[in-house]
């Protein structure tokens, strides 16, 4: 396991986390709970070492996850 982090996010708060790795593959799991779980949106963007966004490494709540949702 590379990162195991539990954070609390307040309404309308934006949280940014930066992790650096040289793995061939990786997986993020997001567990959302509480009263606002059904209106919480998550987006994740990969970046190159120079800070450029990588479209192939992105996840946005409005896009299907590939697991039936």
Secondary structure as UniProt FT lines:
FT   TURN            11..12
FT   TURN            35..36
FT   HELIX           37..39
FT   STRAND          43..47
FT   TURN            49..50
FT   STRAND          53..60
FT   TURN            61..62
//
